[in-house]
């Protein structure tokens, strides 16, 4: 089963639309967002995804009530879900993550906040898709992951048409 991973969209509606088109062509079961949508209008565009959407709040998501009005599947991090037999923990920041979480029980940790894409193999498998918005780096990045093989890749949508 393939999932899409996204974070730090920060209201960049152009890159969000591009990401939705890209993800909708990938035969994904889920798209997981690790926070920082910012405003409800940008989240509305993500509701055009064909895959099931799940997300967590980030540190720049001040209008939580409005965001929840657009999508009920946004959670306070850290949020844990089991998909295809894999326990996935989704958070915006890694700070103080393991105070109440036993990482031995987690297969995959999805985080964001740094705007820097990163993949670390191991148990747990760490993945940060980087910034979809492209505001800091000039690159709009997301990730694709195959849960069966635990293969993940960072995709630079700045180079996609």
C-alpha positions, 0 to 999 in steps of 0.5 A, spaced: 500 500 500 502 506 498 501 513 502 503 520 500 506 524 505 505 532 506 507 537 511 508 545 511 503 547 506 503 554 509 497 557 504 501 556 498 495 554 494 499 553 487 503 548 490 497 545 494 493 544 487 500 541 484 500 536 490 493 534 489 494 533 482 500 529 483 498 525 489 491 523 485 495 520 479 499 515 484 494 510 486 495 512 493 490 509 499 492 515 504 495 522 504 498 524 511 499 531 513 504 533 518 501 540 520 502 547 518 496 548 513 495 555 516 488 557 514 482 553 512 481 555 505 488 552 503 485 545 507 479 545 502 484 544 496 486 538 500 479 535 500 480 534 493 484 528 494 482 521 492 486 518 497 483 518 505 486 524 508 489 524 515 493 530 518 495 533 525 496 540 527 502 544 526 505 550 530 502 555 525 495 552 525 492 557 529 485 557 526 483 550 529 476 550 529 476 553 522 480 547 520 476 542 523 470 545 520 473 543 513 476 536 515 474 532 521 481 528 520 486 533 523 488 531 530 492 533 536 499 531 535 502 526 536 497 522 533 498 514 532 494 510 526 495 503 524 495 502 516 496 496 513 499 493 519 504 498 520 504 503 526 505 510 524 506 516 529 504 523 526 507 529 529 509 536 527 515 537 531 520 531 534 521 535 540 519 531 547 516 526 542 518 520 546 516 523 553 509 519 553 511 514 547 514 508 546 518 508 540 519 500 540 511 500 538 512 505 532 514 502 525 514 509 522 514 516 525 512 522 520 514 529 522 515 536 519 517 543 522 524 543 519 522 544 512 528 539 510 526 533 507 529 527 511 529 519 511 532 515 516 531 507 515 531 503 521 526 502 527 522 506 527 523 509 520 523 516 520 520 521 514 520 528 514 517 530 507 520 537 507 516 543 505 510 543 500 510 550 500 517 552 498 517 558 501 524 557 505 528 553 500 524 554 493 523 547 493 516 544 493 517 537 496 512 531 498 514 524 499 511 517 497 512 511 501 510 503 500 508 500 507 509 493 504 517 494 502 518 501 507 521 504 501 520 512 501 522 517 496 522 525 496 519 528 490 521 535 488 514 537 485 518 544 483 521 540 477 514 536 475 510 540 470 
